[in-house]
Amino acid sequence: MRTLLKIALVVALLVVVIAVGFTYYINSGQYRGMLERAVADSTGYELTIAGEVDLNLFPSLGMTLNDVRLTNPAVRQELLSTSRVLLRLDVRALLGRRLLIEELQARNFHVNYYVNADGSSNWNPPAGSGRAPTEAETSTGANTGASGPVALSFDRIDIQNTSIDYQDLAQGVRYQIDNFNLVSLDTNLAGRPFDINIDFDFENNGMSEPVPIALRSNVLVDLNNGTLNFNNVQASITPLLLQGEVSVVNFDRDMQFSGNLRAEPFDVRGLLETLALVPAVDGPPQSRESSAPLLSFATEFSGNETEATVPSFNLRLDEADINGTGSVRIATALAPTNISYNLMGGDLDLTPFMSTGDEEAQPANADAGDSIAIPVDALSAFNLLGSTSLSSLTLGDMRFDNINVFTNLEDRVLDIEVTPISTFDGSLEGALRLDARVEPPALEADFSIAGFNLGEFAPRVSRFNNFAGDLNMEATHSARGTTVSELLQTLTGSTTFSVDNSSIDITLIKQVFTAIAALSPSGGSIQQWPDVIRFSDLGGFVTLEEGLQVNQNIKLRMDNFDITGSGGLDLAAGSFDYDLLFTVLGESYTQTIPIDERYHDVSWPVQCTAAFDAPVNQYCRPDFSQVRDIFAQLGTQAARNRLDEVVTDQVPDDLQDAARGLLRNILN
């Protein structure tokens, strides 16, 4: 607000000095030098009128300034420039020693606003520079219509084809405003209301096309009393029409403000498409309107130079209501900015915002995703305390009930806690802590699931749709880094799980053992195994050490079937690579998977290497070289056992040891 006022006052000062110079220095050469000196003395900025100053007497009194530029000598950057400024003056008011500008026209304005990495702006005035005067200082009395020689007032302001370039290196953002047009009638700073109409095209560095925006308002500015009111505000960004009022008092000292904003129901997805935040969906307008979620909201706010509050915030998305409050306490020399909020809502359905199968899939850029920076600096910029509560959240055919999320950020430590959420006949909960006090920042996460119905959830993952049971899981992990990639590379922790009342599709296991049995001299009866088996004891764990890609250790026990091994995931390549051992355990375990006793407690090496999107039957295959060696060893051991029985039964006792030694040498 202060920056905008500063720019507005500088522009107003230019107009005032132009008018004063015209009144007292009708000679254009005198006017040019006076004007440039006055701007430098009052603001510290350098005004350059590179073109001619044309004086117009007919058909109306006025002047035209050509090629006008304003620069900041502190940074040697051009702040604004325009090809032409035209002023038309009221002769009768001028004869009465009062300056009334009938019309101000400006074409092809260009404004540059830069914020450097240290937060300084190219509009920061030079040290020791002056300031823009108030209307009281440019008049001889408070009554602008009295005997003072200058009263800043315009019958009409018409600014066309202006562009504004805004860059903030500290935040890494850039905005471009083109085709900026402003029309205002009876513009003044003396407390009389006037109308203002603005429209422009807005574009940031993430948009493919500019967004048309229009602003309308009735404005009251009273510099003497420090009052600024915006009434009947209307801001439109298709399909949103934002309305409200804003009032500022004492903006030159102990500023206070208040206001309200509201929007009637609008197509929120259409707005997201306009802002290029989601891809556009093709379809007849009638079908779009009938299925589009409608959003409306209303809020009130107030505050001063140290604090802003939102005592009432109401949002409605279709049939769901969300109410909230909030406050912001501005940073001081002793404390950072403090933000607090509370949101409560009913049954929220976000299904319309989910990607549909009809939308063209965009190729994922894993490297770009991994390089996303964690906003560590923001953790030191403010403190945050808030809570969000929803009766339910629906995402497609998934529903989550009793949602409560608590957030606390203090002293560069962010804590997020999610209390038990009911879903799929079970519950899930978790907690996350990001500690930016250490270098690199440390992330800790705990997550648990209880009684989660896999039978209802698995069909949503088409590759594993024959899983049933109640999942229980506990996960604890930690990581360190400043980007997503660094966090994944340092992820360390463990996950333990169990499934009650399980029913598992073992088709892949059957496929592996069928391939193994093909190398067996005696074959096997693997095909007699059922495709789906109920296990009474199913559980295991996964441990990570320094990342997902390597050093994962996994163990899965399903009654008498055991899987152990190690490996990792390559998210960038979209693949996995594990070396596993499949073992059918002996009689001390429930013999759910039947197999010849000769193969009890034999660990079969299996390689599971494939892309995520490969067919499931290509995920795993036996290591045939090692399988052949195992069969050879089993054959040798079987021969030894048989010969030992023969020796025991048929060789005299005093010769048995010698016979066994002879046979052992032959077999070896």
NORURGI-V220047 format. One line per field, one symbol per residue. ss: DSSP state (2 for helix, 1 for strand, 0 for the rest). psi: psi as a letter, one per 30 degrees, with the letter a starting at -180 (. if undefined). A space follows every 10 residues. Layout:
BEGIN
ss->???
psi->???
END
This chain:
BEGIN
ss->0222222222 2222222222 2222000222 2222222222 2220111110 0011110000 0111111111 1100001111 1111111110 2222200011 1111111001 1111100000 1000000000 0000222200 0000000001 1111111111 1111111100 0011111111 1111111101 0001111111 1111000000 1111111111 1100001111 1111111001 1111111110 0000011111 1111111222 2222000000 0000222222 2001111111 1111001111 1111111001 1111111110 0000001111 1111111110 2220000000 0000022222 0010022222 2111111111 1111100111 1111111111 0011111111 1110011111 1111100000 0111111111 1112222222 0222001111 1111111111 0012222222 0111111111 1111102222 2222222000 0000022200 0111100111 1111000000 0111111100 1111111111 0000111111 1111000000 0000002220 0011111111 1000022201 1102222222 2222222222 2222222222 0022222222 22222220
psi->eeeeeeeeee eeeeeeeeee eeefifkeee eeeeeeeeee eefflkkkjf aljkkkfkfl kalkkkikkk ljfffhkkel lkfkkkkklj eeeefghkjj jekkkkkhkk kkjkklfgfl lffkllkgla lklleefglf lejfgbgkfk jjkkekkjkk hkkkjkkjfe fhlkkkklhk kkkkkhklgg gkklkkkkkl kkklggkfkl kkkkkklkkk kjeeghkjkj lhkjkkjkgk jklakkkklh ffkhkkllal klklkljeee eeeeghflkk kllkeeeeef fkkkkllkll llaaffkkkj fkkkkkjcgk kkkllllkkk kaffklkkkk lkkklbjkjg efflklffkk kkkkjeeeef gkkkieefff fllkklkkkk elkkjbgkkk likjkkkkjk hgjkkkkjlk kkkhgalkll kkkjjgflkl kkkkkkkkkk gkjfeeeeff jffhghkllj kkkkkklllk lfleeeeefg kkalkklljl hljkjgeeee eefeeefffk fgalheffkl ekkkkfjkla lkkkjhlfel gkklkkkjcg kkklalalkj eefhlljkjl kkkjlafflk iejklkffgk gkjkkkkjjl leglkefgek lljeeeeeee eeeeeeeeee eeeeeeeeef kleffeeeee eeeeeee.
END
